[in-house]
Amino acid sequence: MFVAIKEQHKGVDVCINNAGLSHPEPLLSGKTSAWKNIMDVNVLALSICTREAYQSMKERNVDDGHIININSLCGHKVIPFADFHLYTATKYAVTALTEGLRQELRAEKTHIRATSISPGLVATEFISRASSKNPDEVAAFYATTKSLKTKDIASTVTYILSTSPHVQIGELLVEPI
C-alpha cells in the first residue's frame, strides 16, 4: 500500500489509522483465530501503518505531518459486554501506542504530531458485524441509544488537522449528548 502511495502521491503527510474490527468472541469461550484477527487489525496493522507513514515523512523531510489513530471510548473504559472485551483490550493498546508514538516523535526532535480520537458509539455497521445479537436487537439498540454520525468523526479529524502547527492534541474523547 505504501509503495503505491509513494508512486502516486510521493508519500504520506497525514496518516489516519481508522481500521478496527471485533468478533463476538468472549474471553471465556472465544476462538483463538478470531482473537488473532482482532489483534492483527486493531494493533499490528495500526503499528505498521504508523511506522510506514513516519518513514515516508522522514524520507521527504516532512516535519509537520500528523498521525491520527481512531480509537474508542473502549480504550479508556471496559464496558460490561463480553463480546467486546478483547476489542476493548486492543483499544487500550491503541491508547498506549499513541502515547508511545508521541514520546518517540519528541525524542526524534520532530514536529510530527500524533493524536488519538476516542469516539463513543458511532452509527455504523460495526455493532451488527461485531455482535452476536440478531439484526432486530441491533436495530432496537440503535433506536434507544444516542450515537455519533460518521460526519461527526470527520469533523473532528478536520478540526485536529486545522490546529496551529505548535498545538498538539494528544487525546480527544468524542461522545454524543
ChimeraX commands (.cxc) that place a marker at each C-alpha (Angstrom):
marker #1 position 0.00,0.00,0.00 radius 0.5
marker #1 position 2.72,2.49,0.93 radius 0.5
marker #1 position 4.68,1.68,-2.24 radius 0.5
marker #1 position 1.61,2.64,-4.30 radius 0.5
marker #1 position 1.15,5.81,-2.25 radius 0.5
marker #1 position 4.77,6.75,-2.87 radius 0.5
marker #1 position 4.43,6.14,-6.61 radius 0.5
marker #1 position 1.15,8.03,-6.98 radius 0.5
marker #1 position 1.45,10.79,-4.38 radius 0.5
marker #1 position 5.17,10.95,-3.46 radius 0.5
marker #1 position 4.41,9.92,0.15 radius 0.5
marker #1 position 2.29,10.41,3.24 radius 0.5
marker #1 position 1.92,13.68,5.15 radius 0.5
marker #1 position -1.16,12.63,7.13 radius 0.5
marker #1 position -2.00,9.10,8.21 radius 0.5
marker #1 position -5.42,8.30,9.65 radius 0.5
marker #1 position -5.49,4.82,11.13 radius 0.5
marker #1 position -9.20,4.03,11.06 radius 0.5
marker #1 position -9.37,0.26,10.69 radius 0.5
marker #1 position -10.97,-1.60,13.54 radius 0.5
marker #1 position -12.93,-4.76,13.96 radius 0.5
marker #1 position -14.28,-7.14,16.52 radius 0.5
marker #1 position -15.85,-10.56,16.58 radius 0.5
marker #1 position -18.36,-11.85,19.12 radius 0.5
marker #1 position -15.76,-13.99,20.87 radius 0.5
marker #1 position -15.81,-13.66,24.69 radius 0.5
marker #1 position -12.68,-14.25,26.76 radius 0.5
marker #1 position -14.02,-17.46,28.32 radius 0.5
marker #1 position -15.12,-19.17,25.13 radius 0.5
marker #1 position -13.75,-17.28,22.13 radius 0.5
marker #1 position -11.86,-18.70,19.18 radius 0.5
marker #1 position -8.12,-18.01,19.07 radius 0.5
marker #1 position -8.25,-17.37,15.31 radius 0.5
marker #1 position -10.81,-14.58,15.80 radius 0.5
marker #1 position -8.73,-13.05,18.61 radius 0.5
marker #1 position -5.65,-13.06,16.37 radius 0.5
marker #1 position -7.64,-11.34,13.62 radius 0.5
marker #1 position -8.77,-8.63,16.05 radius 0.5
marker #1 position -5.19,-8.09,17.28 radius 0.5
marker #1 position -3.76,-8.11,13.74 radius 0.5
marker #1 position -6.14,-5.41,12.51 radius 0.5
marker #1 position -6.56,-3.23,15.58 radius 0.5
marker #1 position -2.97,-3.27,16.90 radius 0.5
marker #1 position -0.46,-4.70,14.43 radius 0.5
marker #1 position -1.83,-3.08,11.24 radius 0.5
marker #1 position -2.11,0.28,13.02 radius 0.5
marker #1 position 1.52,-0.04,14.16 radius 0.5
marker #1 position 2.74,-0.99,10.69 radius 0.5
marker #1 position 0.88,1.90,9.03 radius 0.5
marker #1 position 2.23,4.28,11.66 radius 0.5
marker #1 position 5.80,3.13,11.05 radius 0.5
marker #1 position 5.47,3.36,7.28 radius 0.5
marker #1 position 3.83,6.79,7.43 radius 0.5
marker #1 position 6.60,8.09,9.71 radius 0.5
marker #1 position 9.30,6.65,7.42 radius 0.5
marker #1 position 7.63,8.32,4.42 radius 0.5
marker #1 position 7.60,11.66,6.22 radius 0.5
marker #1 position 11.20,11.26,7.39 radius 0.5
marker #1 position 12.49,10.34,3.89 radius 0.5
marker #1 position 10.94,13.53,2.47 radius 0.5
marker #1 position 11.84,15.79,5.42 radius 0.5
marker #1 position 8.19,16.36,6.28 radius 0.5
marker #1 position 8.31,17.83,9.77 radius 0.5
marker #1 position 4.68,18.92,10.10 radius 0.5
marker #1 position 2.88,15.66,9.39 radius 0.5
marker #1 position 0.19,14.11,11.52 radius 0.5
marker #1 position -0.70,10.56,12.55 radius 0.5
marker #1 position -4.27,10.19,13.82 radius 0.5
marker #1 position -5.45,6.98,15.42 radius 0.5
marker #1 position -9.21,6.45,15.51 radius 0.5
marker #1 position -9.52,4.78,18.87 radius 0.5
marker #1 position -12.64,4.26,21.01 radius 0.5
marker #1 position -14.02,5.11,24.40 radius 0.5
marker #1 position -13.39,1.40,24.94 radius 0.5
marker #1 position -9.71,2.36,25.03 radius 0.5
marker #1 position -10.43,4.10,28.34 radius 0.5
marker #1 position -13.27,2.11,29.90 radius 0.5
marker #1 position -14.26,-1.57,29.95 radius 0.5
marker #1 position -17.91,-1.94,29.04 radius 0.5
marker #1 position -19.89,-4.83,30.57 radius 0.5
marker #1 position -20.42,-6.72,27.32 radius 0.5
marker #1 position -18.42,-9.94,26.91 radius 0.5
marker #1 position -18.45,-9.86,23.09 radius 0.5
marker #1 position -16.28,-6.71,23.20 radius 0.5
marker #1 position -13.70,-7.49,25.89 radius 0.5
marker #1 position -10.87,-8.41,23.51 radius 0.5
marker #1 position -11.75,-5.45,21.29 radius 0.5
marker #1 position -11.53,-3.26,24.39 radius 0.5
marker #1 position -8.06,-4.64,25.15 radius 0.5
marker #1 position -6.90,-3.68,21.65 radius 0.5
marker #1 position -8.26,-0.16,22.08 radius 0.5
marker #1 position -6.39,0.19,25.39 radius 0.5
marker #1 position -3.34,-0.82,23.34 radius 0.5
marker #1 position -4.09,1.98,20.83 radius 0.5
marker #1 position -4.18,4.46,23.72 radius 0.5
marker #1 position -0.75,3.27,24.89 radius 0.5
marker #1 position 0.67,3.12,21.35 radius 0.5
marker #1 position -0.41,6.68,20.60 radius 0.5
marker #1 position 1.26,7.98,23.76 radius 0.5
marker #1 position 4.37,5.93,22.99 radius 0.5
marker #1 position 4.39,7.35,19.47 radius 0.5
marker #1 position 4.20,10.92,20.80 radius 0.5
marker #1 position 7.15,10.21,23.09 radius 0.5
marker #1 position 9.22,8.70,20.25 radius 0.5
marker #1 position 8.41,11.62,17.93 radius 0.5
marker #1 position 9.58,14.09,20.59 radius 0.5
marker #1 position 12.77,12.06,21.15 radius 0.5
marker #1 position 13.42,12.31,17.39 radius 0.5
marker #1 position 13.06,16.11,17.67 radius 0.5
marker #1 position 10.32,16.16,15.05 radius 0.5
marker #1 position 7.20,18.31,14.94 radius 0.5
marker #1 position 5.09,15.48,13.54 radius 0.5
marker #1 position 2.00,15.22,15.72 radius 0.5
marker #1 position 0.14,12.16,16.99 radius 0.5
marker #1 position -3.49,12.19,18.11 radius 0.5
marker #1 position -5.92,9.59,19.37 radius 0.5
marker #1 position -9.61,10.26,18.74 radius 0.5
marker #1 position -11.79,8.15,21.01 radius 0.5
marker #1 position -15.41,8.29,19.91 radius 0.5
marker #1 position -18.32,6.77,21.72 radius 0.5
marker #1 position -20.88,4.81,19.77 radius 0.5
marker #1 position -20.92,5.77,16.07 radius 0.5
marker #1 position -23.86,4.80,13.86 radius 0.5
marker #1 position -22.15,2.35,11.51 radius 0.5
marker #1 position -22.45,-1.35,10.75 radius 0.5
marker #1 position -19.77,-2.10,13.38 radius 0.5
marker #1 position -22.14,-3.34,16.11 radius 0.5
marker #1 position -24.08,-5.60,13.76 radius 0.5
marker #1 position -20.88,-7.17,12.47 radius 0.5
marker #1 position -19.16,-7.44,15.85 radius 0.5
marker #1 position -22.05,-8.63,17.97 radius 0.5
marker #1 position -23.73,-11.97,18.42 radius 0.5
marker #1 position -27.08,-10.13,18.61 radius 0.5
marker #1 position -29.58,-10.58,15.79 radius 0.5
marker #1 position -30.32,-7.66,13.43 radius 0.5
marker #1 position -33.57,-6.75,15.20 radius 0.5
marker #1 position -31.77,-6.47,18.55 radius 0.5
marker #1 position -29.08,-4.29,16.95 radius 0.5
marker #1 position -31.72,-2.04,15.37 radius 0.5
marker #1 position -33.50,-1.72,18.72 radius 0.5
marker #1 position -30.20,-0.87,20.39 radius 0.5
marker #1 position -29.51,1.95,17.94 radius 0.5
marker #1 position -33.09,3.20,18.26 radius 0.5
marker #1 position -32.73,3.63,22.02 radius 0.5
marker #1 position -29.08,4.74,22.27 radius 0.5
marker #1 position -27.63,8.11,21.33 radius 0.5
marker #1 position -24.85,7.74,18.81 radius 0.5
marker #1 position -22.49,9.86,16.77 radius 0.5
marker #1 position -22.65,10.06,13.00 radius 0.5
marker #1 position -19.66,9.38,10.77 radius 0.5
marker #1 position -19.64,13.05,9.77 radius 0.5
marker #1 position -19.02,13.91,13.45 radius 0.5
marker #1 position -15.79,11.94,13.34 radius 0.5
marker #1 position -14.82,13.51,10.01 radius 0.5
marker #1 position -15.41,16.96,11.52 radius 0.5
marker #1 position -13.23,16.02,14.49 radius 0.5
marker #1 position -10.40,14.98,12.16 radius 0.5
marker #1 position -10.76,18.23,10.22 radius 0.5
marker #1 position -10.62,20.23,13.45 radius 0.5
marker #1 position -7.45,18.44,14.60 radius 0.5
marker #1 position -5.74,18.93,11.25 radius 0.5
marker #1 position -6.66,22.62,11.23 radius 0.5
marker #1 position -4.98,23.47,14.52 radius 0.5
marker #1 position -1.84,25.59,14.54 radius 0.5
marker #1 position 1.40,23.66,13.98 radius 0.5
marker #1 position 2.50,24.30,17.56 radius 0.5
marker #1 position -0.68,22.73,19.03 radius 0.5
marker #1 position -0.55,19.05,19.99 radius 0.5
marker #1 position -3.95,17.47,20.69 radius 0.5
marker #1 position -2.93,14.18,22.21 radius 0.5
marker #1 position -6.30,12.69,23.04 radius 0.5
marker #1 position -9.82,13.73,22.15 radius 0.5
marker #1 position -12.84,11.92,23.57 radius 0.5
marker #1 position -15.97,12.42,21.47 radius 0.5
marker #1 position -19.37,11.49,22.85 radius 0.5
marker #1 position -22.97,12.19,21.83 radius 0.5
marker #1 position -25.05,14.38,24.14 radius 0.5
marker link #1:1,2 radius 0.2
marker link #1:2,3 radius 0.2
marker link #1:3,4 radius 0.2
marker link #1:4,5 radius 0.2
marker link #1:5,6 radius 0.2
marker link #1:6,7 radius 0.2
marker link #1:7,8 radius 0.2
marker link #1:8,9 radius 0.2
marker link #1:9,10 radius 0.2
marker link #1:10,11 radius 0.2
marker link #1:11,12 radius 0.2
marker link #1:12,13 radius 0.2
marker link #1:13,14 radius 0.2
marker link #1:14,15 radius 0.2
marker link #1:15,16 radius 0.2
marker link #1:16,17 radius 0.2
marker link #1:17,18 radius 0.2
marker link #1:18,19 radius 0.2
marker link #1:19,20 radius 0.2
marker link #1:20,21 radius 0.2
marker link #1:21,22 radius 0.2
marker link #1:22,23 radius 0.2
marker link #1:23,24 radius 0.2
marker link #1:24,25 radius 0.2
marker link #1:25,26 radius 0.2
marker link #1:26,27 radius 0.2
marker link #1:27,28 radius 0.2
marker link #1:28,29 radius 0.2
marker link #1:29,30 radius 0.2
marker link #1:30,31 radius 0.2
marker link #1:31,32 radius 0.2
marker link #1:32,33 radius 0.2
marker link #1:33,34 radius 0.2
marker link #1:34,35 radius 0.2
marker link #1:35,36 radius 0.2
marker link #1:36,37 radius 0.2
marker link #1:37,38 radius 0.2
marker link #1:38,39 radius 0.2
marker link #1:39,40 radius 0.2
marker link #1:40,41 radius 0.2
marker link #1:41,42 radius 0.2
marker link #1:42,43 radius 0.2
marker link #1:43,44 radius 0.2
marker link #1:44,45 radius 0.2
marker link #1:45,46 radius 0.2
marker link #1:46,47 radius 0.2
marker link #1:47,48 radius 0.2
marker link #1:48,49 radius 0.2
marker link #1:49,50 radius 0.2
marker link #1:50,51 radius 0.2
marker link #1:51,52 radius 0.2
marker link #1:52,53 radius 0.2
marker link #1:53,54 radius 0.2
marker link #1:54,55 radius 0.2
marker link #1:55,56 radius 0.2
marker link #1:56,57 radius 0.2
marker link #1:57,58 radius 0.2
marker link #1:58,59 radius 0.2
marker link #1:59,60 radius 0.2
marker link #1:60,61 radius 0.2
marker link #1:61,62 radius 0.2
marker link #1:62,63 radius 0.2
marker link #1:63,64 radius 0.2
marker link #1:64,65 radius 0.2
marker link #1:65,66 radius 0.2
marker link #1:66,67 radius 0.2
marker link #1:67,68 radius 0.2
marker link #1:68,69 radius 0.2
marker link #1:69,70 radius 0.2
marker link #1:70,71 radius 0.2
marker link #1:71,72 radius 0.2
marker link #1:72,73 radius 0.2
marker link #1:73,74 radius 0.2
marker link #1:74,75 radius 0.2
marker link #1:75,76 radius 0.2
marker link #1:76,77 radius 0.2
marker link #1:77,78 radius 0.2
marker link #1:78,79 radius 0.2
marker link #1:79,80 radius 0.2
marker link #1:80,81 radius 0.2
marker link #1:81,82 radius 0.2
marker link #1:82,83 radius 0.2
marker link #1:83,84 radius 0.2
marker link #1:84,85 radius 0.2
marker link #1:85,86 radius 0.2
marker link #1:86,87 radius 0.2
marker link #1:87,88 radius 0.2
marker link #1:88,89 radius 0.2
marker link #1:89,90 radius 0.2
marker link #1:90,91 radius 0.2
marker link #1:91,92 radius 0.2
marker link #1:92,93 radius 0.2
marker link #1:93,94 radius 0.2
marker link #1:94,95 radius 0.2
marker link #1:95,96 radius 0.2
marker link #1:96,97 radius 0.2
marker link #1:97,98 radius 0.2
marker link #1:98,99 radius 0.2
marker link #1:99,100 radius 0.2
marker link #1:100,101 radius 0.2
marker link #1:101,102 radius 0.2
marker link #1:102,103 radius 0.2
marker link #1:103,104 radius 0.2
marker link #1:104,105 radius 0.2
marker link #1:105,106 radius 0.2
marker link #1:106,107 radius 0.2
marker link #1:107,108 radius 0.2
marker link #1:108,109 radius 0.2
marker link #1:109,110 radius 0.2
marker link #1:110,111 radius 0.2
marker link #1:111,112 radius 0.2
marker link #1:112,113 radius 0.2
marker link #1:113,114 radius 0.2
marker link #1:114,115 radius 0.2
marker link #1:115,116 radius 0.2
marker link #1:116,117 radius 0.2
marker link #1:117,118 radius 0.2
marker link #1:118,119 radius 0.2
marker link #1:119,120 radius 0.2
marker link #1:120,121 radius 0.2
marker link #1:121,122 radius 0.2
marker link #1:122,123 radius 0.2
marker link #1:123,124 radius 0.2
marker link #1:124,125 radius 0.2
marker link #1:125,126 radius 0.2
marker link #1:126,127 radius 0.2
marker link #1:127,128 radius 0.2
marker link #1:128,129 radius 0.2
marker link #1:129,130 radius 0.2
marker link #1:130,131 radius 0.2
marker link #1:131,132 radius 0.2
marker link #1:132,133 radius 0.2
marker link #1:133,134 radius 0.2
marker link #1:134,135 radius 0.2
marker link #1:135,136 radius 0.2
marker link #1:136,137 radius 0.2
marker link #1:137,138 radius 0.2
marker link #1:138,139 radius 0.2
marker link #1:139,140 radius 0.2
marker link #1:140,141 radius 0.2
marker link #1:141,142 radius 0.2
marker link #1:142,143 radius 0.2
marker link #1:143,144 radius 0.2
marker link #1:144,145 radius 0.2
marker link #1:145,146 radius 0.2
marker link #1:146,147 radius 0.2
marker link #1:147,148 radius 0.2
marker link #1:148,149 radius 0.2
marker link #1:149,150 radius 0.2
marker link #1:150,151 radius 0.2
marker link #1:151,152 radius 0.2
marker link #1:152,153 radius 0.2
marker link #1:153,154 radius 0.2
marker link #1:154,155 radius 0.2
marker link #1:155,156 radius 0.2
marker link #1:156,157 radius 0.2
marker link #1:157,158 radius 0.2
marker link #1:158,159 radius 0.2
marker link #1:159,160 radius 0.2
marker link #1:160,161 radius 0.2
marker link #1:161,162 radius 0.2
marker link #1:162,163 radius 0.2
marker link #1:163,164 radius 0.2
marker link #1:164,165 radius 0.2
marker link #1:165,166 radius 0.2
marker link #1:166,167 radius 0.2
marker link #1:167,168 radius 0.2
marker link #1:168,169 radius 0.2
marker link #1:169,170 radius 0.2
marker link #1:170,171 radius 0.2
marker link #1:171,172 radius 0.2
marker link #1:172,173 radius 0.2
marker link #1:173,174 radius 0.2
marker link #1:174,175 radius 0.2
marker link #1:175,176 radius 0.2
marker link #1:176,177 radius 0.2
view
